[in-house]
Amino acid sequence: MTKKLLKKLGLSLFIVFILAQFFGPEKNEGDVATVEAFLAETNPPEDVKIILKSACFDCHSDNTRYPWYNAITPVNYWLNDHIKHGKGHFNVSKWNDYSLKKKDHKFDELIEEVEEKVMPLDSYTWTHRDANLSSEQIKAVITWAKQVRTKYALQMQRPE
């Protein structure tokens, strides 16, 4: 390629990048109170509640705390995709819509994902250092989640 062609290509890409900044996906900025039903039913201890708010709710609820770099396209589309997938797997804002069996299953998955350190995602913890869970935090989350599953198991055994 000639130098002139490379300059034109570079300028064109720069213009497309600038224009793209005027567009972005819809933000996940629902009511933060939508997590209250989940918190009330599962009753996490205060340390676990802090972990949930810092490491889980941004991608697994209808309300996300966006970092400054979300204003940059295409990063905002990448973040939106993470949130969409996270909510598709487990959305605490829709907790009352889940059956008891589904709630139990979601907690089974939560335990597995946290134990295996799959969650929170590395791509999330790179920019959210407070979401990088210590061994003690992992243990606290798993202990709480197992208690919730025990409660659900007892409820599923009751005749209706």
DSSP file (Angstrom, degrees, kcal/mol; ACC not computed):
  #  RESIDUE AA STRUCTURE BP1 BP2  ACC     N-H-->O    O-->H-N    N-H-->O    O-->H-N    TCO  KAPPA ALPHA  PHI   PSI    X-CA   Y-CA   Z-CA
    1    1 A M              0   0    0      0, 0.0     2,-0.1     0, 0.0     0, 0.0   0.000 360.0 360.0 360.0 146.1    0.0    0.0    0.0
    2    2 A T     >  -     0   0    0      1,-0.1     4,-2.1     4,-0.0     5,-0.2  -0.441 360.0-115.4 -82.1 160.7    1.1    3.5   -0.7
    3    3 A K  H  > S+     0   0    0      1,-0.2     4,-2.0     2,-0.2     5,-0.1   0.871 116.2  53.3 -62.5 -38.8    1.6    6.0    2.1
    4    4 A K  H  > S+     0   0    0      2,-0.2     4,-2.0     1,-0.2    -1,-0.2   0.904 109.0  48.6 -64.7 -42.8   -1.2    8.2    0.7
    5    5 A L  H  > S+     0   0    0      1,-0.2     4,-2.5     2,-0.2    -2,-0.2   0.892 110.0  52.1 -65.1 -40.9   -3.6    5.3    0.7
    6    6 A L  H  X S+     0   0    0     -4,-2.1     4,-2.7     2,-0.2    -1,-0.2   0.888 108.6  50.9 -62.6 -39.7   -2.7    4.4    4.3
    7    7 A K  H  X S+     0   0    0     -4,-2.0     4,-2.6     2,-0.2    -2,-0.2   0.917 111.2  47.6 -63.7 -43.5   -3.3    8.0    5.4
    8    8 A K  H  X S+     0   0    0     -4,-2.0     4,-2.5     2,-0.2    -2,-0.2   0.913 113.1  48.3 -63.8 -43.2   -6.7    8.0    3.8
    9    9 A L  H  X S+     0   0    0     -4,-2.5     4,-2.6     2,-0.2    -2,-0.2   0.927 112.6  48.5 -62.7 -45.6   -7.6    4.7    5.4
   10   10 A G  H  X S+     0   0    0     -4,-2.7     4,-2.3     2,-0.2    -2,-0.2   0.910 112.5  48.1 -61.1 -44.0   -6.4    5.9    8.8
   11   11 A L  H  X S+     0   0    0     -4,-2.6     4,-2.3     2,-0.2    -2,-0.2   0.898 111.4  50.8 -64.6 -41.0   -8.4    9.1    8.4
   12   12 A S  H  X S+     0   0    0     -4,-2.5     4,-2.4     2,-0.2    -2,-0.2   0.924 111.0  47.9 -62.5 -45.3  -11.5    7.2    7.4
   13   13 A L  H  X S+     0   0    0     -4,-2.6     4,-2.4     1,-0.2    -2,-0.2   0.894 110.8  52.0 -62.8 -40.0  -11.1    4.8   10.4
   14   14 A F  H  X S+     0   0    0     -4,-2.3     4,-2.4     2,-0.2    -2,-0.2   0.910 110.2  48.3 -62.6 -43.3  -10.7    7.8   12.7
   15   15 A I  H  X S+     0   0    0     -4,-2.3     4,-2.7     2,-0.2     5,-0.2   0.910 111.4  49.8 -64.7 -43.1  -13.8    9.5   11.4
   16   16 A V  H  X S+     0   0    0     -4,-2.4     4,-2.3     2,-0.2    -2,-0.2   0.914 110.8  50.7 -61.7 -42.3  -15.8    6.3   11.8
   17   17 A F  H  X S+     0   0    0     -4,-2.4     4,-0.8     2,-0.2    -2,-0.2   0.922 111.4  47.3 -60.8 -45.6  -14.5    5.9   15.3
   18   18 A I  H >< S+     0   0    0     -4,-2.4     3,-0.9     1,-0.2     4,-0.3   0.930 113.2  48.0 -63.0 -46.3  -15.5    9.5   16.2
   19   19 A L  H >< S+     0   0    0     -4,-2.7     3,-1.6     1,-0.2    -1,-0.2   0.863 104.3  61.1 -63.0 -35.6  -19.0    9.1   14.6
   20   20 A A  H >< S+     0   0    0     -4,-2.3     3,-1.8     1,-0.3    -1,-0.2   0.756  88.8  72.5 -63.7 -23.9  -19.5    5.8   16.5
   21   21 A Q  T << S+     0   0    0     -3,-0.9    -1,-0.3    -4,-0.8    -2,-0.2   0.691  88.1  62.4 -66.5 -16.5  -19.1    7.7   19.8
   22   22 A F  T <  S+     0   0    0     -3,-1.6     2,-0.3    -4,-0.3    -1,-0.3   0.474 102.2  60.7 -85.8  -1.7  -22.6    9.2   19.2
   23   23 A F    <   +     0   0    0     -3,-1.8    50,-0.0    -4,-0.1     0, 0.0  -0.907  58.8 146.5-125.4 152.1  -24.2    5.7   19.3
   24   24 A G        -     0   0    0     -2,-0.3     3,-0.1    52,-0.1    47,-0.0  -0.973  45.5 -81.3-172.3 166.3  -24.3    3.1   22.0
   25   25 A P        -     0   0    0      0, 0.0     2,-0.2     0, 0.0    52,-0.0  -0.287  57.4 -86.4 -73.8 162.9  -26.4    0.3   23.4
   26   26 A E        -     0   0    0      1,-0.1     2,-0.1     2,-0.0     0, 0.0  -0.478  51.2-117.2 -67.0 138.2  -29.3    1.0   25.9
   27   27 A K        -     0   0    0     -2,-0.2     2,-1.4     1,-0.1    -1,-0.1  -0.461  10.1-124.4 -81.4 152.6  -28.0    1.1   29.4
   28   28 A N        +     0   0    0     -2,-0.1    36,-2.4     1,-0.1     2,-0.2  -0.625  58.8 140.0 -91.4  72.2  -29.0   -1.4   32.2
   29   29 A E  B     +A   63   0A   0     -2,-1.4    34,-0.2    34,-0.2    -1,-0.1  -0.423  19.5 144.6-120.5  57.4  -30.2    1.3   34.6
   30   30 A G        -     0   0    0     32,-3.2     2,-0.4    -2,-0.2    34,-0.1  -0.047  63.6 -56.0 -78.1-171.2  -33.3   -0.1   36.1
   31   31 A D    >   -     0   0    0      1,-0.2     3,-1.9    32,-0.1    31,-0.2  -0.555  39.1-147.4 -73.6 124.0  -34.4    0.4   39.7
   32   32 A V  G >  S+     0   0    0     -2,-0.4     3,-1.4     1,-0.3    -1,-0.2   0.747  94.6  72.6 -62.9 -23.4  -31.8   -0.7   42.2
   33   33 A A  G >  S+     0   0    0      1,-0.3     3,-1.8     2,-0.2     4,-0.4   0.618  73.0  85.7 -67.7 -11.5  -34.6   -1.7   44.5
   34   34 A T  G <  S+     0   0    0     -3,-1.9     4,-0.4     1,-0.3     3,-0.3   0.677  82.4  59.4 -66.0 -14.9  -35.3   -4.7   42.3
   35   35 A V  G <> S+     0   0    0     -3,-1.4     4,-2.4     1,-0.2    -1,-0.3   0.575  81.8  87.0 -85.8  -9.4  -32.7   -6.7   44.2
   36   36 A E  H <> S+     0   0    0     -3,-1.8     4,-3.0     1,-0.2     5,-0.2   0.868  83.7  53.4 -61.8 -39.4  -34.5   -6.3   47.5
   37   37 A A  H  > S+     0   0    0     -4,-0.4     4,-2.3    -3,-0.3    -1,-0.2   0.916 110.8  48.0 -62.0 -41.8  -36.7   -9.4   47.0
   38   38 A F  H  > S+     0   0    0     -4,-0.4     4,-2.5    54,-0.3     5,-0.3   0.938 114.3  45.7 -61.7 -48.2  -33.6  -11.5   46.4
   39   39 A L  H  X S+     0   0    0     -4,-2.4     4,-1.9     1,-0.2    -2,-0.2   0.894 113.3  49.7 -64.4 -40.5  -31.9  -10.1   49.4
   40   40 A A  H  < S+     0   0    0     -4,-3.0    -1,-0.2    -5,-0.2    -2,-0.2   0.908 115.6  42.3 -65.6 -41.8  -34.9  -10.5   51.6
   41   41 A E  H  < S+     0   0    0     -4,-2.3    -2,-0.2    -5,-0.2    -1,-0.2   0.887 122.7  36.3 -74.2 -38.3  -35.5  -14.1   50.6
   42   42 A T  H  < S-     0   0    0     -4,-2.5    -2,-0.2    -5,-0.2    -1,-0.2   0.640  89.0-155.5 -93.4 -15.1  -31.9  -15.3   50.7
   43   43 A N     <  -     0   0    0     -4,-1.9    -3,-0.1    -5,-0.3    -4,-0.1   0.865  12.7-163.4  45.5  59.4  -30.9  -13.2   53.7
   44   44 A P        -     0   0    0      0, 0.0    -1,-0.1     0, 0.0    97,-0.1  -0.432  23.8-107.5 -70.5 145.4  -27.2  -12.9   53.1
   45   45 A P    >>  -     0   0    0      0, 0.0     4,-2.5     0, 0.0     3,-0.5  -0.281  40.0 -98.7 -63.3 162.0  -25.0  -11.8   56.0
   46   46 A E  H 3> S+     0   0    0      1,-0.2     4,-2.0     2,-0.2     5,-0.2   0.854 122.9  53.1 -55.8 -40.5  -23.6   -8.3   55.7
   47   47 A D  H 3> S+     0   0    0      1,-0.2     4,-1.6     2,-0.2    -1,-0.2   0.891 112.4  44.9 -64.3 -38.0  -20.2   -9.4   54.4
   48   48 A V  H <> S+     0   0    0     -3,-0.5     4,-3.0     2,-0.2    -2,-0.2   0.877 108.8  56.8 -72.2 -37.6  -21.8  -11.5   51.6
   49   49 A K  H  X S+     0   0    0     -4,-2.5     4,-2.2     1,-0.2    -2,-0.2   0.901 107.0  49.6 -59.1 -40.9  -24.3   -8.7   50.8
   50   50 A I  H  X S+     0   0    0     -4,-2.0     4,-2.0    -5,-0.2    -1,-0.2   0.905 111.1  49.5 -63.9 -42.3  -21.2   -6.4   50.2
   51   51 A I  H  X S+     0   0    0     -4,-1.6     4,-2.9     2,-0.2     5,-0.4   0.929 109.8  51.0 -62.4 -46.1  -19.7   -9.0   48.0
   52   52 A L  H  X>S+     0   0    0     -4,-3.0     5,-2.5     1,-0.2     4,-1.9   0.914 111.9  47.3 -58.6 -43.7  -22.9   -9.4   46.0
   53   53 A K  H  <5S+     0   0    0     -4,-2.2    -1,-0.2    -5,-0.2     5,-0.2   0.855 120.5  37.0 -68.1 -34.9  -23.1   -5.7   45.4
   54   54 A S  H  <5S+     0   0    0     -4,-2.0    -2,-0.2    -5,-0.2    -1,-0.2   0.759 131.3  24.1 -89.9 -24.7  -19.5   -5.3   44.4
   55   55 A A  H  <5S+     0   0    0     -4,-2.9    -3,-0.2    -5,-0.2    -2,-0.2   0.567 129.4  23.1-118.5 -11.4  -19.0   -8.5   42.4
   56   56 A C  T >X5S+     0   0    0     -4,-1.9     4,-1.8    -5,-0.4     3,-1.2   0.756 100.3  66.7-125.0 -45.8  -22.3   -9.8   41.1
   57   57 A F  H 3><S+     0   0    0     -5,-2.5     4,-0.5     1,-0.3     6,-0.5   0.734  88.3  69.0 -66.3 -25.1  -25.1   -7.3   40.7
   58   58 A D  H 34 S+     0   0    0     -5,-0.2    -1,-0.3     1,-0.2     3,-0.2   0.885 119.3  20.7 -59.9 -36.4  -23.6   -5.2   37.9
   59   59 A C  H <4 S+     0   0    0     -3,-1.2    -2,-0.2     1,-0.1    -1,-0.2   0.596 127.1  50.7-105.4 -14.7  -24.1   -8.1   35.5
   60   60 A H  H  < S+     0   0    0     -4,-1.8    32,-2.8     3,-0.1    33,-0.3  -0.038 105.2  50.6-119.5  31.6  -26.7  -10.1   37.3
   61   61 A S  S  < S-     0   0    0     -4,-0.5    26,-0.1    30,-0.2   -29,-0.1  -0.912  89.5 -99.7-150.0 178.5  -29.4   -7.5   38.0
   62   62 A D  S    S+     0   0    0     -2,-0.3   -32,-3.2   -31,-0.2     2,-0.4   0.237 103.1  67.5 -88.6  14.7  -31.4   -4.8   36.2
   63   63 A N  B     -A   29   0A   0     -6,-0.5     2,-0.4   -34,-0.2   -34,-0.2  -0.968  62.1-173.8-139.8 122.5  -29.1   -2.1   37.5
   64   64 A T        -     0   0    0    -36,-2.4     2,-0.8    -2,-0.4    -6,-0.1  -0.933  22.8-140.4-118.4 136.1  -25.4   -1.6   36.6
   65   65 A R        -     0   0    0     -2,-0.4    -7,-0.0   -36,-0.0   -36,-0.0  -0.855  32.9-147.5 -88.3 111.8  -22.8    0.8   37.9
   66   66 A Y        -     0   0    0     -2,-0.8     2,-0.1     1,-0.0   -39,-0.0  -0.636   2.0-132.5 -88.9 137.3  -21.0    1.8   34.8
   67   67 A P    >   -     0   0    0      0, 0.0     3,-1.9     0, 0.0     4,-0.2  -0.383  31.9-102.7 -77.1 165.1  -17.3    2.7   34.7
   68   68 A W  G >  S+     0   0    0      1,-0.3     3,-1.7     2,-0.2     4,-0.1   0.835 118.0  63.7 -57.3 -35.6  -16.1    5.8   32.9
   69   69 A Y  G >  S+     0   0    0      1,-0.3     3,-1.5     2,-0.2    -1,-0.3   0.522  78.2  84.7 -74.8  -2.3  -14.9    3.8   29.9
   70   70 A N  G <  S+     0   0    0     -3,-1.9    -1,-0.3     1,-0.3    -2,-0.2   0.664  78.0  69.7 -68.3 -14.1  -18.4    2.7   29.1
   71   71 A A  G <  S+     0   0    0     -3,-1.7     2,-0.6    -4,-0.2    -1,-0.3   0.549  83.4  89.0 -78.0  -6.4  -18.7    6.0   27.3
   72   72 A I  S <> S-     0   0    0     -3,-1.5     4,-2.1    -4,-0.1     3,-0.4  -0.829  81.0-117.1-100.3 120.9  -16.3    4.7   24.6
   73   73 A T  T  4 S+     0   0    0     -2,-0.6   -52,-0.1     1,-0.3   -53,-0.1  -0.804  97.0  24.6 -85.3 130.0  -17.7    2.8   21.6
   74   74 A P  T >> S+     0   0    0      0, 0.0     4,-1.7     0, 0.0     3,-0.7  -0.951 117.2  63.0 -98.8   3.5  -17.1   -0.1   21.0
   75   75 A V  H 3> S+     0   0    0     -3,-0.4     4,-2.6     1,-0.2    -2,-0.2   0.892  99.3  57.9 -58.0 -39.6  -16.3   -0.8   24.7
   76   76 A N  H 3X S+     0   0    0     -4,-2.1     4,-2.2     1,-0.2    -1,-0.2   0.844 105.1  50.2 -62.3 -32.8  -19.8    0.0   25.7
   77   77 A Y  H <> S+     0   0    0     -3,-0.7     4,-2.0     2,-0.2    -1,-0.2   0.882 109.8  50.7 -70.6 -37.5  -21.1   -2.7   23.3
   78   78 A W  H  X S+     0   0    0     -4,-1.7     4,-1.8     2,-0.2    -2,-0.2   0.924 112.8  45.8 -64.4 -45.5  -18.7   -5.3   24.8
   79   79 A L  H  X S+     0   0    0     -4,-2.6     4,-2.4     1,-0.2    -2,-0.2   0.917 110.6  53.5 -63.8 -43.1  -19.9   -4.4   28.3
   80   80 A N  H  X S+     0   0    0     -4,-2.2     4,-2.7     1,-0.2    -1,-0.2   0.881 106.5  53.0 -59.4 -38.8  -23.5   -4.5   27.3
   81   81 A D  H  X S+     0   0    0     -4,-2.0     4,-2.4     2,-0.2    -1,-0.2   0.908 108.4  50.0 -63.6 -42.2  -23.0   -8.0   25.8
   82   82 A H  H  X S+     0   0    0     -4,-1.8     4,-2.7     2,-0.2    -2,-0.2   0.929 112.9  46.6 -60.1 -45.8  -21.5   -9.2   29.2
   83   83 A I  H  X S+     0   0    0     -4,-2.4     4,-2.8     2,-0.2     5,-0.3   0.921 110.9  51.7 -64.0 -44.9  -24.5   -7.8   31.1
   84   84 A K  H  X S+     0   0    0     -4,-2.7     4,-1.6     1,-0.2    -1,-0.2   0.920 114.0  43.3 -58.9 -45.7  -27.0   -9.3   28.7
   85   85 A H  H  X S+     0   0    0     -4,-2.4     4,-1.5     2,-0.2    -1,-0.2   0.907 112.9  52.6 -67.8 -41.5  -25.4  -12.7   29.0
   86   86 A G  H  X S+     0   0    0     -4,-2.7     4,-2.3     1,-0.2     3,-0.4   0.932 111.7  45.1 -59.3 -47.2  -25.1  -12.4   32.8
   87   87 A K  H  < S+     0   0    0     -4,-2.8    -1,-0.2     1,-0.2    -2,-0.2   0.818 107.7  59.8 -67.4 -30.1  -28.7  -11.5   33.2
   88   88 A G  H  < S+     0   0    0     -4,-1.6    -1,-0.2    -5,-0.3    -2,-0.2   0.825 112.7  38.0 -66.0 -30.9  -29.7  -14.3   30.9
   89   89 A H  H  < S-     0   0    0     -4,-1.5     2,-0.3    -3,-0.4    -2,-0.2   0.841 137.6  -1.9 -86.3 -36.9  -28.0  -16.8   33.2
   90   90 A F     <  +     0   0    0     -4,-2.3     2,-0.5   -31,-0.2    -1,-0.3  -0.832  60.6 178.9-163.3 111.2  -29.0  -15.4   36.5
   91   91 A N    >   -     0   0    0     -2,-0.3     3,-1.7    -3,-0.2   -30,-0.2  -0.911  10.3-170.0-125.0 104.5  -31.0  -12.2   37.2
   92   92 A V  G >  S+     0   0    0    -32,-2.8     3,-1.3    -2,-0.5   -54,-0.3   0.734  86.6  66.8 -66.1 -20.9  -31.6  -11.3   40.8
   93   93 A S  G 3  S+     0   0    0    -33,-0.3    -1,-0.3     1,-0.3     3,-0.2   0.696 103.9  45.0 -71.1 -17.7  -34.0   -8.6   39.7
   94   94 A K  G X> S+     0   0    0     -3,-1.7     3,-2.0     1,-0.1     4,-0.5   0.106  77.3 122.5-107.2  18.6  -36.3  -11.3   38.4
   95   95 A W  G X4  +     0   0    0     -3,-1.3     3,-1.4     1,-0.3    -1,-0.1   0.843  68.9  55.9 -54.4 -41.5  -36.0  -13.5   41.5
   96   96 A N  G 34 S+     0   0    0      1,-0.3    -1,-0.3    -3,-0.2    -2,-0.1   0.694 101.2  60.2 -67.7 -16.7  -39.7  -13.5   42.2
   97   97 A D  G <4 S+     0   0    0     -3,-2.0    -1,-0.3     2,-0.1     2,-0.2   0.625  88.1  92.8 -83.0 -13.7  -40.4  -14.9   38.7
   98   98 A Y  S << S-     0   0    0     -3,-1.4     2,-0.1    -4,-0.5    -3,-0.0  -0.556  76.9-124.1 -82.7 142.8  -38.2  -18.0   39.3
   99   99 A S     >  -     0   0    0     -2,-0.2     4,-2.6     1,-0.1     5,-0.2  -0.363  30.2-106.3 -73.4 164.8  -39.8  -21.2   40.6
  100  100 A L  H  > S+     0   0    0      1,-0.2     4,-2.3     2,-0.2     5,-0.2   0.898 123.1  51.4 -59.6 -41.1  -38.4  -22.8   43.8
  101  101 A K  H  > S+     0   0    0      1,-0.2     4,-2.2     2,-0.2    -1,-0.2   0.903 110.7  48.0 -63.6 -41.7  -36.7  -25.5   41.7
  102  102 A K  H  > S+     0   0    0      2,-0.2     4,-2.6     1,-0.2    -2,-0.2   0.891 109.8  52.4 -67.9 -38.8  -35.1  -22.8   39.4
  103  103 A K  H  X S+     0   0    0     -4,-2.6     4,-2.0     2,-0.2    -2,-0.2   0.935 110.5  48.2 -60.0 -46.4  -33.9  -20.8   42.4
  104  104 A D  H  X S+     0   0    0     -4,-2.3     4,-2.0     1,-0.2    -2,-0.2   0.913 111.9  49.8 -60.1 -43.2  -32.3  -23.9   43.9
  105  105 A H  H  X S+     0   0    0     -4,-2.2     4,-2.5     1,-0.2    -2,-0.2   0.899 107.9  53.1 -63.3 -41.3  -30.7  -24.7   40.6
  106  106 A K  H  X S+     0   0    0     -4,-2.6     4,-2.4     1,-0.2    -1,-0.2   0.878 109.7  48.7 -63.0 -37.5  -29.3  -21.1   40.3
  107  107 A F  H  X S+     0   0    0     -4,-2.0     4,-2.4     2,-0.2    -1,-0.2   0.853 108.0  54.1 -71.1 -33.6  -27.8  -21.4   43.7
  108  108 A D  H  X S+     0   0    0     -4,-2.0     4,-2.1     2,-0.2    -2,-0.2   0.933 112.1  44.7 -61.3 -45.5  -26.2  -24.8   42.7
  109  109 A E  H  X S+     0   0    0     -4,-2.5     4,-3.0     2,-0.2     5,-0.3   0.898 110.3  55.0 -64.4 -41.2  -24.7  -23.0   39.7
  110  110 A L  H  X S+     0   0    0     -4,-2.4     4,-2.5     1,-0.2     5,-0.3   0.934 108.5  48.3 -58.0 -47.3  -23.6  -20.1   41.9
  111  111 A I  H  X S+     0   0    0     -4,-2.4     4,-2.8     1,-0.2     5,-0.2   0.942 114.1  46.2 -58.8 -49.0  -21.7  -22.4   44.2
  112  112 A E  H  X S+     0   0    0     -4,-2.1     4,-2.3     1,-0.2     6,-0.2   0.924 113.9  47.4 -60.3 -47.1  -20.0  -24.2   41.3
  113  113 A E  H  <>S+     0   0    0     -4,-3.0     5,-2.4     1,-0.2     6,-1.6   0.881 116.6  42.8 -65.7 -39.6  -19.0  -21.0   39.5
  114  114 A V  H ><5S+     0   0    0     -4,-2.5     3,-1.1    -5,-0.3    -2,-0.2   0.912 113.5  51.4 -74.7 -42.1  -17.6  -19.3   42.6
  115  115 A E  H 3<5S+     0   0    0     -4,-2.8    -2,-0.2    -5,-0.3    -1,-0.2   0.904 113.6  44.6 -58.9 -42.0  -15.9  -22.4   43.9
  116  116 A E  T 3<5S-     0   0    0     -4,-2.3    -1,-0.3    -5,-0.2    -2,-0.2   0.411 111.9-123.2 -84.6   3.0  -14.2  -22.9   40.5
  117  117 A K  T < 5S+     0   0    0     -3,-1.1    -3,-0.2     2,-0.2    -4,-0.1   0.784  76.2 126.2  58.7  31.5  -13.4  -19.2   40.4
  118  118 A V      < +     0   0    0     -5,-2.4     4,-0.2    -6,-0.2    -4,-0.2   0.805  55.4  88.6 -79.7 -34.1  -15.2  -18.8   37.0
  119  119 A M  S    S+     0   0    0     -6,-1.6    -2,-0.2    -9,-0.1    -1,-0.2  -0.927  73.8  37.2-117.8 142.9  -17.2  -16.0   38.6
  120  120 A P  S    S-     0   0    0      0, 0.0    13,-0.1     0, 0.0   -64,-0.1   0.635 102.9-116.5 -66.9 154.6  -16.7  -13.1   38.7
  121  121 A L    >>  -     0   0    0     -2,-0.1     4,-2.2     1,-0.1     3,-0.9  -0.219  11.9-124.9 -59.8 146.2  -15.2  -13.1   35.3
  122  122 A D  H 3> S+     0   0    0      1,-0.2     4,-1.9     2,-0.2    -1,-0.1   0.894 112.3  59.6 -57.1 -40.5  -11.6  -12.2   35.0
  123  123 A S  H 34 S+     0   0    0      1,-0.2     4,-0.4     2,-0.2    -1,-0.2   0.768 108.5  45.6 -63.1 -24.2  -12.5   -9.4   32.5
  124  124 A Y  H X> S+     0   0    0     -3,-0.9     4,-1.1     2,-0.1     3,-0.8   0.888 111.0  50.2 -82.2 -43.8  -14.7   -7.9   35.2
  125  125 A T  H 3< S+     0   0    0     -4,-2.2     7,-0.2     1,-0.2    -2,-0.2   0.727  96.5  71.1 -71.5 -20.1  -12.1   -8.1   38.0
  126  126 A W  T 3< S+     0   0    0     -4,-1.9    -1,-0.2     1,-0.2     3,-0.2   0.886 115.6  24.0 -59.4 -36.9   -9.4   -6.5   35.9
  127  127 A T  T <4 S+     0   0    0     -3,-0.8     2,-0.4    -4,-0.4    -2,-0.2   0.480 123.6  54.8-109.5  -5.2  -11.3   -3.2   36.2
  128  128 A H    ><  +     0   0    0     -4,-1.1     3,-2.4     1,-0.1     4,-0.3  -0.709  61.1 176.0-127.2  78.7  -13.2   -3.9   39.4
  129  129 A R  G >  S+     0   0    0     -2,-0.4     3,-1.6     1,-0.3    -1,-0.1   0.807  77.0  63.4 -56.5 -32.9  -10.5   -4.8   41.9
  130  130 A D  G 3  S+     0   0    0      1,-0.3    -1,-0.3    -3,-0.1   -76,-0.1   0.644  96.5  60.2 -68.7 -12.5  -13.0   -5.0   44.8
  131  131 A A  G <  S+     0   0    0     -3,-2.4     2,-1.1    -7,-0.1    -1,-0.3   0.487  75.0 104.3 -91.1  -5.0  -14.7   -7.9   42.9
  132  132 A N  S <  S-     0   0    0     -3,-1.6     2,-0.2    -4,-0.3   -10,-0.0  -0.683  73.1-140.6 -78.6 102.6  -11.6  -10.0   43.0
  133  133 A L        -     0   0    0     -2,-1.1     2,-0.1   -13,-0.1    -2,-0.1  -0.428   7.0-142.3 -78.9 135.1  -12.7  -12.4   45.8
  134  134 A S     >  -     0   0    0     -2,-0.2     4,-2.5     1,-0.1     5,-0.2  -0.340  33.7-101.4 -79.6 169.8  -10.3  -13.7   48.5
  135  135 A S  H  > S+     0   0    0      1,-0.2     4,-2.3     2,-0.2     5,-0.1   0.887 125.0  52.1 -59.9 -39.4  -10.4  -17.2   49.7
  136  136 A E  H  > S+     0   0    0      2,-0.2     4,-2.2     1,-0.2    -1,-0.2   0.893 109.9  48.3 -65.4 -39.9  -12.3  -16.0   52.8
  137  137 A Q  H  > S+     0   0    0      2,-0.2     4,-2.5     1,-0.2    -2,-0.2   0.907 110.6  50.9 -67.2 -41.6  -14.9  -14.2   50.7
  138  138 A I  H  X S+     0   0    0     -4,-2.5     4,-2.5     1,-0.2     5,-0.2   0.931 110.9  49.2 -59.4 -45.9  -15.4  -17.3   48.5
  139  139 A K  H  X S+     0   0    0     -4,-2.3     4,-2.7     1,-0.2    -2,-0.2   0.906 110.4  50.5 -61.0 -43.0  -15.9  -19.4   51.6
  140  140 A A  H  X S+     0   0    0     -4,-2.2     4,-2.2     2,-0.2    -1,-0.2   0.915 112.0  46.9 -62.7 -43.9  -18.4  -16.9   53.0
  141  141 A V  H  X S+     0   0    0     -4,-2.5     4,-2.7     2,-0.2    -2,-0.2   0.923 114.4  46.9 -64.6 -44.0  -20.4  -16.8   49.7
  142  142 A I  H  X S+     0   0    0     -4,-2.5     4,-2.4     2,-0.2    -2,-0.2   0.902 111.1  51.2 -67.1 -41.4  -20.4  -20.6   49.4
  143  143 A T  H  X S+     0   0    0     -4,-2.7     4,-1.7    -5,-0.2    -1,-0.2   0.936 113.8  44.9 -60.0 -47.0  -21.4  -21.1   53.0
  144  144 A W  H  X S+     0   0    0     -4,-2.2     4,-2.2    -5,-0.2    -2,-0.2   0.927 112.7  51.0 -62.0 -46.0  -24.4  -18.7   52.6
  145  145 A A  H  X S+     0   0    0     -4,-2.7     4,-2.3     1,-0.2    -2,-0.2   0.875 108.7  51.1 -63.1 -38.2  -25.4  -20.3   49.3
  146  146 A K  H  X S+     0   0    0     -4,-2.4     4,-2.0     2,-0.2    -1,-0.2   0.868 108.5  52.3 -67.7 -35.5  -25.4  -23.8   50.7
  147  147 A Q  H  X S+     0   0    0     -4,-1.7     4,-2.0     2,-0.2    -2,-0.2   0.903 109.4  49.5 -64.8 -40.7  -27.6  -22.5   53.6
  148  148 A V  H  X S+     0   0    0     -4,-2.2     4,-2.4     1,-0.2    -2,-0.2   0.914 109.7  51.2 -64.5 -42.4  -30.0  -21.1   51.1
  149  149 A R  H  X S+     0   0    0     -4,-2.3     4,-2.7     1,-0.2    -1,-0.2   0.879 107.2  53.6 -63.5 -37.1  -30.1  -24.4   49.1
  150  150 A T  H  X S+     0   0    0     -4,-2.0     4,-2.1     2,-0.2    -1,-0.2   0.919 108.8  49.5 -61.9 -43.0  -30.9  -26.2   52.4
  151  151 A K  H  X S+     0   0    0     -4,-2.0     4,-2.0     1,-0.2    -2,-0.2   0.917 112.3  47.7 -60.6 -44.5  -33.8  -23.9   52.9
  152  152 A Y  H  X S+     0   0    0     -4,-2.4     4,-2.3     1,-0.2    -2,-0.2   0.894 108.6  54.2 -66.2 -39.1  -35.0  -24.5   49.4
  153  153 A A  H  X S+     0   0    0     -4,-2.7     4,-1.2     1,-0.2    -1,-0.2   0.912 109.2  48.6 -60.9 -42.4  -34.6  -28.3   49.7
  154  154 A L  H  X S+     0   0    0     -4,-2.1     4,-0.8     1,-0.2     3,-0.2   0.891 111.3  49.8 -64.2 -39.8  -36.8  -28.2   52.8
  155  155 A Q  H  < S+     0   0    0     -4,-2.0     3,-0.4     1,-0.2    -2,-0.2   0.863 108.4  52.8 -67.8 -35.3  -39.5  -26.1   51.1
  156  156 A M  H  < S+     0   0    0     -4,-2.3    -1,-0.2     1,-0.2    -2,-0.2   0.753 104.5  57.1 -72.1 -23.0  -39.5  -28.5   48.1
  157  157 A Q  H  < S+     0   0    0     -4,-1.2    -1,-0.2    -3,-0.2    -2,-0.2   0.728  85.3  98.4 -79.0 -22.1  -40.1  -31.5   50.4
  158  158 A R  S  < S-     0   0    0     -4,-0.8     2,-0.2    -3,-0.4    -3,-0.0  -0.432  79.9-120.3 -68.5 134.5  -43.3  -30.0   51.9
  159  159 A P              0   0    0      0, 0.0    -1,-0.1     0, 0.0    -2,-0.1  -0.504 360.0 360.0 -71.7 146.1  -46.5  -31.3   50.4
  160  160 A E              0   0    0     -2,-0.2    -2,-0.1     0, 0.0     0, 0.0   0.449 360.0 360.0 -91.9 360.0  -48.6  -28.5   48.8
